[in-house]
Amino acid sequence: MADQYAIEMLNITKRFPGIVANDNITLRLKKGEIHALLGENGAGKSTLMSVLFGLYQAEEGIIKKDGVEVQIKDPNDANELGIGMVHQHFKLVDCFSVLDNIILGVEPSKYGFLQKREARQKVIDLSNRYGLMVDPDAKVEDITVGMQQRTEILKMLYRDSEILIFDEPTAVLTPQEIQELMKIMKNLASEGKSILFISHKLQEIMEVSDRCTVLRKGKCVGTVNTNETSMEALSAMMVGRNVNFHVEKDEHEPGDVILKVDDMSVASKTKGKDAVDHVSFEVRKGEIVCIAGIDGNGQTELAYGITGLEPLKNGAVIYKGEDITKKSIRHRSINGMSHIPEDRHKHGLVLDYSLEYNLVLQRYFEPEFTNKGFLNRKAIREYADRLIQEHDIRSGQGAITTVRSMSGGNQQKAIIAREIDKDPDLLIAVQPTRGVDVGAIETIHKQLIEQRDAGKAVLLFSLELDEVMDIPDRILVMFEGQIVGELDPKKTTQEELGLYMAGAKRDEVKL
């Protein structure tokens, strides 16, 4: 029986200060199967995989490969055993080419000279065999996120990995890229590779996995065959309660215009043409407007232009009747503009600061938190404890936890707590549910609707079709830097939305 398992993780326990991340977990991966690992943010999924990959050492338990006990002290040991991992935040060198990233650490050389030709051929062959379509000579900083991920997959295949770990592989991909990745994973499994797939997107787990192991708060809840279960059953196992997939909301009553974007253009960093090309629209009090589109059509730059992260090439941003085009980010923040950024590590958090300091990043200078020029640490601690409690932010040591050590979903919850607690007039939420579990998604959606119902203006940027159809009152579709259509979510379909997103359909009316 044991010979059918590629990997067995038996009774694994891993502790960190203040938290048992993995509590006596057993996981068995069959040869040639796709095995999903499902759980809430902070349930211990990434920790368990990091133990298997040698990034952490478990205090208790053993790991067997092909029925034989093995010691994995570091990732080099894992690689030698044929275990590879694609991390949630990619580990690539931006200024290197795709090829150089793939061979990094295992460079083929002869007489002390680098032999790239054979390596290049092997990469091209692997790329064709598994349908990965990467350009080995492109620089990593110039390629899409989906392409970066395929580079990471090639890195594993180049090292002849038999066991492939994917940590939240779809968190940063577009719907089209997710379909591609599913195809690639099925190809890999049919070639005899064994795949461990961390996710909290139930649809993907149902579509691609053979079996699924569910973790909750560090413990294993059970392993089920995917074809014998349902999304509802999995979500209840994962969060310990039934999750409502449908968003409840009343009719909206829009009020005054809060944000007016007038003929905005933002230059592109990579392409010749502008990333945002003469865009105009309005967002009113008491409504949620969603900017939809396939990733890379100017949504990021539009958000940067409105929030002040990028200068405008043309046009103006009018906020509450004031032209703020040239105003600072702090000016916008103090005047009631909140921003949940797309890249939480780059623009949302200072990773090596504590959670409490991250929660007052934009308010530490307010009288509540300072006293004669010094930080009032007691007030900051009390404020942080309140937000941690209200928003269920899970961390090993509470307010003093270093943010870098928290799970991605809990980092996201911290940003959302901070931005909503400022009681904004305008909430700009860019991919607010990226990388968070179904329970947290339900909460975030409720919070967005509460903001709307309290008379706030909400501008949502989303790549998730379900979210685009469910949450907003109006949808504006972006394609190649322009707004090509305005849709009413109650009257449109996913198919029609898809046509606009792909640029196959556009409204002639200039919005």
Salt bridges, closest charged atoms under 4 A:
GLU8 OE1 - ARG28 NE 3.39
ASP23 OD2 - LYS219 NZ 2.94
GLU33 OE2 - HIS35 ND1 3.00
GLU33 OE2 - ARG211 NH2 3.00
GLU40 OE1 - ARG394 NH1 3.41
GLU59 OE2 - LYS14 NZ 3.39
GLU60 OE2 - ARG15 NH2 3.07
ASP66 OD1 - LYS31 NZ 3.61
ASP66 OD2 - LYS65 NZ 3.40
ASP100 OD1 - LYS116 NZ 2.72
ASP137 OD2 - ARG120 NH2 2.52
GLU141 OE2 - LYS139 NZ 3.93
GLU152 OE1 - LYS155 NZ 3.21
ASP160 OD1 - LYS122 NZ 3.67
GLU162 OE2 - LYS193 NZ 3.56
GLU168 OE2 - HIS200 ND1 3.18
GLU180 OE2 - LYS183 NZ 3.54
GLU191 OE1 - ARG129 NH2 2.51
GLU204 OE2 - LYS201 NZ 3.98
GLU251 OE2 - LYS490 NZ 3.81
ASP263 OD1 - HIS278 ND1 2.89
ASP274 OD1 - LYS313 NZ 2.73
GLU282 OE1 - ARG284 NH2 3.71
GLU287 OE2 - ARG474 NH2 2.95
GLU310 OE2 - LYS269 NZ 2.41
GLU322 OE2 - LYS327 NZ 3.98
GLU322 OE2 - HIS331 NE2 3.21
ASP352 OD1 - ARG404 NE 2.88
GLU356 OE1 - ARG381 NE 2.62
GLU366 OE1 - ARG363 NE 3.25
GLU368 OE1 - ARG363 NH2 3.88
GLU382 OE2 - LYS378 NZ 3.09
GLU390 OE2 - ARG386 NH1 3.12
ASP392 OD2 - ARG394 NH2 3.12
ASP392 OD2 - LYS413 NZ 3.78
GLU419 OE2 - ARG418 NE 2.98
GLU419 OE1 - LYS422 NZ 3.49
ASP421 OD2 - ARG363 NH1 3.76
ASP421 OD2 - ARG386 NH2 3.01
ASP423 OD1 - LYS456 NZ 2.74
ASP425 OD2 - LYS320 NZ 2.57
GLU442 OE1 - ARG241 NH1 2.91
ASP453 OD1 - ARG452 NE 3.02
GLU464 OE2 - LYS201 NZ 3.21
GLU467 OE2 - HIS445 NE2 2.69
ASP473 OD1 - HIS252 ND1 3.62
ASP473 OD1 - ARG452 NH1 2.63
GLU486 OE2 - ARG474 NH1 3.20
ASP488 OD2 - LYS491 NZ 3.95
GLU496 OE2 - LYS505 NZ 3.08
